[in-house]
Amino acid sequence: MDAIIQTYQLTKKFKKVEVIKPLDFSLKKGEICALIGKNGAGKSTFLKLLAGQLMPTSGEIHLFGKSGKEIDQAKKRMGFMIETPAFFPDFTAIQNLEYFRIQRGIVDKKRVYEVLEIVGLANEKKKRFNDYSMGMKQRLGIALCLLSSPDCLVLDEPINGLDVEGIMEIRNLLIKLNQENQITILISSHILTELKLVATRFVFIKNGVVVDDL
């Protein structure tokens, strides 16, 4: 199977503290991989390194087999949701996604409606973002990730702070994206019980080190 994400001896230091210790990791096509760890374990730092929001101290990242200068091209096949996206509170879902579609140079206007349909928000398109529940906001965040038709999603704590119904909605959505749209998913959380129902692989991280891979 093809590796979509591959890291070699990846490290990240903040001042003298090594938050990510030499990390070898690979994500295979078709997986839903859960990155599990307590708050402060290094999950978000690792995902920010993958997204290019942070630069590694040392080591290498390959996306779809590309690295170095070619990695930016490979990133176009990825959808990242590391922090809750900054949507306009008074805009509807369509207005928000239309803004990002234009900003990102996505030509197909129909794509906005397609992604709202995929995440189950097609009937809520007139409601302002401010009036969305937490679960709906997370689903709109995933819709934004899907705008560019990615092959892989990287989601940091997408079920954090959600009620039972919201968690179930996200869980069902991720399974659907994986099975029907063939999207590979890397998802982080500190709630193992919820991810047990969605992930096909579990990687445990503690103090910046992978301690288990099941």
N, C-alpha and C positions, 0 to 999 in steps of 0.2 A: 504493500500500500504506500501511496505517496505521502511524504511528510509535508504538511502545510506550514507548520511552525517548527523550527529547529534552532535550539540555542546550544552554544559550545562554551563551557567554562565562563558563563555570563556572571559578572559581578557588578555591584553598585555600592559605592561608599558615599556617605554624607559626612563631610569632615573626616573623622577617623573611624566612624562607625560603619562596619560592613553590613549593610541591610540585606543584600543578596550575596550569598557566598557562592563560589564557583558552581554554576548551575547548568547541567545538561538536561535538556527537555525536548521532547518532540510530540507534536500533535498530528495524528494521522487523519487522512481524509475520511469523512463519514462519522467520526467520533463525536459524542457529547462528553467532553472531559470536564470533570468538576475539580477545581483547585480549592482545597479545603484548608483552612487554618484560622487560628484566632486572630482577632484584630491586632495588628502590629507584627504579624508573622512574615510579612513581605509580599503578600498577594498583590496589593494595588501597585506597589513599586514595580513588581515584575510585569504587570500588564501595561503600566505606563512606559516601560522600556520597549515592550513590543509595539506599542502605538507610536513610539518616537517622541513622546512627551518628555521623557528623560533620556539622557545619553548614558550608555553603560560606562563604567570605570574601566572594565576590560572584558574580553570575550567577544563572541560573535552572535548575531541573529540572522537567520535565513528565513525568508518568507517565500513559499512556493519555489524554493531552491535558489532564490535571488538574495544577494547581499550587497553591501557597499552602496555604490551609486544607483544600482538597479533596484534597490529595495523600495524606493518611492513608487515605482511603477507597480510593484507587487502589492503595495498597501492599498491600491485602488480596488483590489479584489477582497479587501477586508472591511468589516464594519465594526467599529469600536464604540462601546459605551462604558467609559471609565468613570465618569461622574454624571450626575443627572444633567442632561442637556439644558442649555439656557434658552427656553422657549419664551415667546412674548406672551405675557399673561392675558392680555386683552384680545389676542388673535384666536381664531378657531384653529382646529387641527389642519384644515386645508391651507389656511393663510400661513401658518407656521411652516408647514412642509414646502409650500410654494416658495417661500423666502429662501429656504435652504436649497431647494432644487435649482433656483436661479444662481444662488451664490456658488454652488458646486459645479455649475455648468452642465447639469443633466438635461438633455434636450427633450426627452419624452415627457410631455405634460401629463399623460395618462398615468405615469408611474405613481404620482401622489395618491390617486384614487385606488390603484392596485395595492399599495402597501397598507392603506387604511383598511381595505378589505381583508388582507392577510392577517392583520393584528386584531381584527374584530372591532374596529372603531368606525366603520363605514356609516353606521346609523347615528353617530355622535358628532358628525362633521360640523354641525352649526354651533355646538356648545363651545364656549370660550375655555381656553386652557386653565384659567383660574378656577373654573367650576368642576374640573376633573378630579376624580378620586386619585389616590396615590397609585393604585393599580393601573388606571387609565393613563396616567402620566408616564409610567414605566413602559406601557405598551406603545405610547407615542414615541418614546425614546428609541424603542426597538424598530418602529416604523421608519424613523429617521436613519437608523443604521442600514435598513433595507433599501433605501432610495437608490443606491448605486448598484443594486443587484449583486451583493457580495457572495463569494463562495464560502466565507468563514466569518463567524461573529465572535467577538471577544467582549464579554459582559462582566462588569465588576459589580458584584452584589445586587443583581437586579430584583431580588426578592426581599431585600432589607427593608424593614418598616411596613411591609404589606400585611393586610389581614388575611385570614384563611382563604377567602374567596379570591383575593388578588393574587396570592401565591399559586392557587390552582390555575388561574387564567394564564399566568406566565408559564407555568409548567406545561400546560397543554399546548401553548403557542410554540414553545421551544421544541417539543416533540414533533409537532406538525412541520415546523421549518426544517427539521432534520430529516424527517421521513418523506415528506411530500416535495420539498424544495431542494433536497440533498445539500443542505447547508451544514458545514462542520461547525461545532460550537465549543468554545472554551468559556466556562462560567466559574466565577469565584464566589465563595460564600463561607460563612462560619457556621452555617446551619446544615449539618450533614443529613439530618432526618429528611429534609425536603428534597435534597439533591439525590437521595437514594432512589427516588421515584422517577428521575429524569435522566441521570447520567449513565453512560456505558463504561466509564472509567473514572477512578478516583485517585487524585494525586494530593498527598498531604504535605503541607509545607510548615516548617517551624523554624523560627529564627533565621529565615532566608535559606534554609536547606530543605530539599525534598527528602522526607523521612520515610515515605511509603508510596507505592504506586501499584494500585490494584485494578 
